[in-house]
Amino acid sequence: MSKHVKTSGQQTSNMMEKLPQEIILGILSRLPPTSLLQSMLVCRAWRRLIRDPLLVATHFSHMADKDGPSFIFQSNRPSSSYQLFFIDFSDFHSQGKVMFKKLPDLMSIYLVDSCNGLLCMRDARWIYICNPFTRVYLQLPKLVNYPAQVGHIAFGFHQTTKQYKVIQVVYLRQLVLLGGRIDVATSTLVQSQVHVLTIGDPSWRHIGTLPYDLTRPMPKALVNGRLHWLSKPNNDTTASILISFDLETEQFQEVAKPDCCGSNRCFHHLMVLRGFLSAGAYHDNDELEVWVMKEYGIKESWIKEFTIGNHLPPTLQQNDLLHFNMAKARFPNSSVRVLCILRNDEILLEYLNRVVVVFDPRHGTFKELTFDAMPHWYKIVVHVGSLNWIHIPVC
């Protein structure tokens, strides 16, 4: 008479069934997303458990609140198939370690934005929402493209409505006839069109025009259910204009900047620092100032929290240095971007899409970070590594 021998997967499944659900959630929700994905291979019971929306939502909450930030890097070279990398600073403060991991190939598509563990990506024809860990993706309905269009795409989530939305601001340039062929005029923009897609809807909605120029690629900041950008200066001012888009009401409005930001000091990039709308500003002495709006919508609540001195990372090669100096000649310190503040109050900086640097404001010191297989040129966005998907309720 033959005996039935239990496999290791069955034994593990039986052990898990004996534990209270809150203990199972507490254990699994603190694992890295890569470990959860590997655990799905143990047995069908574990696969069902790890796909459970309650575990996915709890895991996302823990990953968002962990000790250090995390990011997605993407190589900016088509020859590398726009490879994605994940970098995690959870152990940086306690152990001085940073995890840098190459992610599985998705498609040869370009990174646009990140929100709630999901990426917005695009190619020449389509826009996609995907999770780079689970490799689940959604191809969005196509928006009619025009031969002379340039524009800006952003992706966000509103906590009250629980809706994800993609916003595309399209600018049409005038077509001209040059040498018997149609070309695009490089001068004045003809008009703008703002299109919004609520994820799950079958088509885009045209909601009007926008009297601001967002043609220069700029990182957005999502605060208080509003997306924020800096527009290009217009004919009336040399300073950029801070504008917001409410994801619930779908209305644009200007956001007041501090009085000190006149013609000689200009916000040149936005970020979210510890939940507050923040901006990097430059002055005549080339120092980068970090301003934070402590009470959203209140102009007087803007304060200058940090000043970062002039620094040139030594690993920048000679051709990088030429690019760096040309950028500084046009926009002082515009090649330096503040990414986040670490738990020990050090500041993570990015130089010229090439070098990541940790700045210690207490001692005024800079420390470069290097990683094996790090791409030569890259785009970087703040990203919460998780198994989240668009139908999972996040807190």
C-alpha positions in Angstrom: 0.0 0.0 0.0 1.6 3.2 -1.1 1.9 6.2 1.1 1.0 9.7 0.1 4.1 12.0 0.6 3.3 15.7 1.0 5.4 18.1 -1.0 7.2 21.0 0.6 4.6 23.3 -0.9 1.7 21.4 0.7 3.5 21.4 4.1 4.1 25.1 3.9 0.4 25.7 2.9 -0.8 23.7 5.8 1.4 25.6 8.2 0.1 28.9 6.9 -3.5 27.8 7.3 -2.9 27.3 11.0 -1.8 30.9 11.6 -4.2 33.8 12.2 -4.8 35.9 9.2 -3.5 39.1 10.9 -0.1 37.3 11.6 0.1 36.1 8.0 -0.6 39.7 6.7 1.9 41.2 9.1 4.6 38.8 7.9 4.0 38.9 4.1 3.2 42.6 3.9 6.7 43.5 5.1 8.5 41.5 2.5 10.1 43.1 -0.6 7.9 42.8 -3.7 10.5 40.5 -5.3 10.2 38.1 -2.4 6.4 38.0 -2.6 6.6 37.2 -6.3 8.9 34.3 -5.6 6.6 33.1 -2.8 3.8 32.8 -5.4 5.7 29.9 -6.9 5.5 27.8 -3.7 1.9 26.5 -4.2 -1.6 27.6 -5.4 -2.7 28.5 -1.9 0.2 31.0 -1.6 -0.5 32.3 -5.0 -4.1 33.0 -4.0 -3.0 34.6 -0.7 -0.5 36.9 -2.3 -3.0 38.1 -4.9 -5.5 38.9 -2.2 -6.4 42.6 -2.5 -6.2 43.0 1.3 -2.6 41.8 1.3 -1.7 43.9 -1.7 -3.1 47.0 -0.1 -1.5 46.3 3.3 1.9 45.6 1.6 1.7 48.8 -0.4 1.0 50.8 2.8 4.1 49.3 4.5 6.3 49.9 1.5 5.2 53.5 1.3 5.9 54.1 5.0 9.3 52.2 5.2 12.5 53.8 6.4 13.9 55.0 3.1 12.6 56.0 -0.3 12.7 53.9 -3.5 13.0 54.8 -7.2 12.8 53.5 -10.7 15.7 54.2 -13.0 15.3 53.8 -16.7 18.2 53.9 -19.2 17.7 56.7 -21.7 19.3 54.8 -24.5 17.2 52.9 -27.0 20.1 50.5 -27.6 19.5 49.2 -24.0 15.7 48.7 -24.7 15.0 51.3 -22.1 15.9 48.9 -19.3 14.3 49.5 -15.9 16.2 49.3 -12.5 14.8 49.5 -8.9 16.8 51.3 -6.2 15.7 51.1 -2.5 17.2 53.2 0.3 15.4 51.3 3.2 18.6 50.1 4.8 20.7 53.2 4.0 20.3 55.0 7.3 20.8 51.9 9.5 23.3 49.9 7.5 24.6 52.3 4.8 23.3 49.9 2.1 21.3 50.6 -1.0 19.6 47.9 -3.1 20.0 48.3 -6.8 18.2 45.7 -8.9 17.6 45.2 -12.6 13.9 44.5 -13.3 12.6 42.0 -15.9 12.1 43.4 -19.4 8.7 44.9 -20.1 8.6 46.4 -23.5 10.7 49.0 -25.3 8.6 51.8 -23.9 9.6 55.1 -22.3 9.0 56.0 -18.6 6.7 58.9 -18.1 5.5 59.0 -14.4 4.9 57.0 -11.3 2.0 56.9 -8.8 1.0 54.4 -6.1 3.5 51.7 -7.3 2.3 52.0 -10.9 4.1 53.4 -13.9 2.8 55.4 -16.8 4.8 54.6 -19.9 4.5 55.3 -23.6 5.9 54.6 -27.0 5.4 56.4 -30.3 1.7 55.3 -30.5 0.3 54.3 -27.1 0.3 55.1 -23.4 0.4 52.3 -20.9 -0.1 51.8 -17.1 1.9 49.0 -15.7 3.4 47.4 -12.6 7.1 46.8 -13.2 7.2 43.9 -10.7 4.1 41.9 -11.6 4.5 43.0 -15.3 0.8 43.5 -15.6 0.0 46.3 -17.9 -3.0 48.2 -19.4 -2.9 49.8 -22.8 -4.9 53.0 -22.8 -7.3 54.2 -25.5 -5.5 56.0 -28.2 -5.6 59.8 -28.4 -5.5 61.1 -31.9 -2.0 62.4 -32.7 -1.3 65.4 -34.8 1.9 65.8 -36.9 2.9 69.0 -35.3 2.1 68.2 -31.7 4.4 68.5 -28.7 3.1 68.1 -25.1 3.2 66.9 -21.6 1.8 63.7 -19.9 1.1 63.2 -16.2 -0.4 60.4 -14.1 -2.1 60.8 -10.8 -4.5 59.5 -8.2 -7.2 61.3 -6.1 -7.6 60.0 -2.6 -11.3 61.0 -2.3 -12.6 59.9 -5.7 -10.2 56.8 -5.7 -9.7 57.4 -9.4 -6.5 57.3 -11.5 -6.3 59.8 -14.3 -3.8 60.6 -17.1 -3.6 64.1 -18.3 -2.1 65.0 -21.7 -1.5 68.6 -22.6 -1.0 68.8 -26.4 0.4 71.9 -28.1 -0.1 72.3 -31.9 2.6 74.1 -33.8 2.0 75.7 -37.2 2.8 73.6 -40.2 4.8 75.5 -42.9 6.0 74.5 -46.4 9.8 74.4 -46.8 11.4 73.3 -50.0 8.4 71.5 -51.2 7.8 69.6 -48.0 5.7 70.2 -44.9 7.7 71.0 -41.8 6.9 72.2 -38.3 7.4 75.8 -37.3 9.7 76.2 -34.3 8.3 79.6 -33.2 5.0 80.4 -31.6 2.7 77.7 -30.4 -0.6 77.8 -32.2 -2.9 76.4 -29.5 -3.1 74.0 -26.6 -5.5 71.2 -26.0 -6.0 69.4 -22.6 -7.2 65.8 -22.6 -8.1 63.7 -19.6 -8.6 60.0 -19.3 -10.1 58.4 -16.2 -8.6 54.9 -16.0 -11.4 52.5 -16.9 -13.2 54.9 -19.2 -13.3 54.0 -22.9 -12.1 57.3 -24.3 -10.3 60.6 -23.6 -12.2 63.8 -22.8 -11.2 67.2 -24.2 -11.6 69.7 -21.3 -10.4 72.9 -22.9 -7.2 74.9 -23.5 -4.4 76.0 -21.3 -2.7 79.5 -21.4 0.6 78.1 -20.1 3.6 76.6 -21.9 4.4 73.1 -20.6 6.5 72.0 -23.6 9.7 71.8 -21.5 10.0 68.4 -19.8 9.4 69.0 -16.1 8.9 66.6 -13.1 5.4 67.0 -11.6 4.5 67.1 -7.9 1.3 65.4 -6.7 0.1 67.1 -3.5 -3.4 67.4 -2.0 -5.0 65.7 -5.0 -3.5 68.2 -7.4 -0.8 67.8 -10.0 1.7 70.7 -10.1 4.0 71.9 -12.8 6.3 74.8 -13.6 5.5 76.5 -16.9 8.1 78.1 -19.2 8.4 81.9 -18.6 6.3 84.0 -21.0 6.8 87.4 -22.5 5.8 89.2 -19.3 8.2 87.6 -16.9 11.5 85.7 -16.8 10.3 83.6 -13.9 8.4 80.3 -14.2 4.7 80.1 -13.2 3.6 77.5 -10.7 0.3 75.9 -11.8 -1.9 73.1 -10.4 -4.5 70.7 -11.8 -7.2 69.4 -9.4 -7.7 65.7 -10.2 -11.3 65.9 -8.8 -12.6 69.1 -10.3 -10.3 69.1 -13.4 -9.6 72.8 -13.0 -6.2 74.6 -13.5 -5.1 77.4 -11.3 -1.9 79.3 -10.4 -0.3 78.7 -7.1 1.3 81.6 -5.3 5.1 81.6 -4.9 7.0 83.5 -2.2 7.6 87.2 -2.8 11.4 86.7 -3.0 11.0 84.7 -6.2 11.2 87.7 -8.6 12.9 88.0 -11.9 16.4 87.1 -10.5 15.3 84.0 -8.6 13.2 81.3 -10.2 11.7 78.0 -9.3 13.1 75.5 -11.8 11.9 72.1 -10.5 9.3 70.7 -8.1 9.2 67.8 -5.7 7.4 66.5 -2.7 9.4 66.6 0.5 7.8 64.8 3.5 4.4 65.4 2.0 4.8 69.1 1.3 4.9 70.9 -2.0 8.5 71.9 -2.5 10.7 73.6 -5.1 14.3 74.2 -6.1 15.2 77.8 -6.8 18.5 79.4 -7.9 20.0 82.8 -7.2 22.9 84.8 -8.7 25.5 83.0 -6.6 24.6 79.6 -8.1 23.5 78.2 -4.8 20.4 76.0 -5.0 17.7 76.9 -2.5 15.0 74.4 -1.4 11.7 76.0 -0.6 8.8 74.2 1.1 5.1 75.3 1.3 4.3 74.3 4.9 0.5 75.0 4.6 -0.9 74.2 1.2 -2.3 77.2 -0.7 -1.0 79.8 1.8 1.6 82.0 0.1 3.1 83.1 3.5 3.8 79.5 4.5 6.7 79.2 1.9 10.0 78.9 3.8 13.5 78.3 2.7 14.6 75.1 4.4 18.0 74.3 2.7 20.7 75.9 0.7 22.9 73.6 -1.4 26.3 74.9 -2.5 27.9 74.6 -5.9 29.2 71.1 -6.5 30.5 69.3 -9.6 30.6 65.5 -9.2 34.0 64.2 -10.2 32.6 61.2 -12.1 31.1 63.4 -14.7 33.1 62.8 -17.9 34.5 65.6 -20.1 31.5 65.5 -22.5 29.2 65.6 -19.5 31.0 68.6 -18.2 30.5 70.5 -21.4 26.7 69.8 -21.2 26.7 70.7 -17.6 28.4 74.0 -18.1 26.1 74.9 -21.1 23.0 74.2 -18.9 24.4 76.2 -16.1 25.0 79.1 -18.4 21.3 79.2 -19.4 19.8 78.1 -16.0 22.2 78.1 -13.1 21.9 74.9 -11.1 19.2 73.7 -13.4 21.2 70.5 -14.0 20.8 69.6 -10.3 17.5 68.1 -9.0 16.4 67.4 -5.5 14.9 63.9 -5.3 14.0 63.5 -1.6 15.1 63.9 2.1 16.4 60.8 3.8 15.4 59.8 7.3 18.7 61.2 8.7 17.9 64.6 7.0 20.5 64.1 4.3 19.3 65.2 0.8 19.4 63.0 -2.3 20.4 64.9 -5.4 20.6 64.0 -9.1 23.1 65.7 -11.5 22.5 65.8 -15.2 20.6 62.5 -15.3 24.0 60.9 -14.7 25.0 61.0 -11.0 23.2 60.4 -7.7 24.7 62.4 -4.7 23.9 62.5 -1.0 24.2 66.0 0.5 24.7 66.4 4.2 23.3 69.9 5.1 24.8 69.9 8.6 28.4 69.6 7.3 28.0 70.8 3.7 29.5 67.6 2.3 28.7 65.6 -0.9 28.9 61.9 -1.4 28.4 60.2 -4.7 26.6 56.9 -5.0 27.6 54.3 -7.7 26.0 51.0 -8.5 26.9 48.0 -10.7 25.2 48.1 -14.1 24.0 51.6 -13.5 23.0 53.1 -16.9 25.2 55.9 -18.3 22.2 58.2 -18.8 18.9 57.7 -17.1 15.5 59.0 -16.0 14.6 58.6 -12.3 11.2 58.8 -10.6 10.2 58.2 -7.0 8.4 54.8 -6.9 6.9 52.5 -4.3 7.8 48.9 -5.1 4.6 46.9 -4.7 2.2 44.4 -6.3 -0.5 47.1 -6.5 -2.9 47.4 -9.4 -5.5 49.9 -10.5 -8.5 48.1 -8.8 -6.8 47.8 -5.4 -8.0 50.5 -2.9 -5.0 52.3 -1.4 -5.0 54.4 1.7 
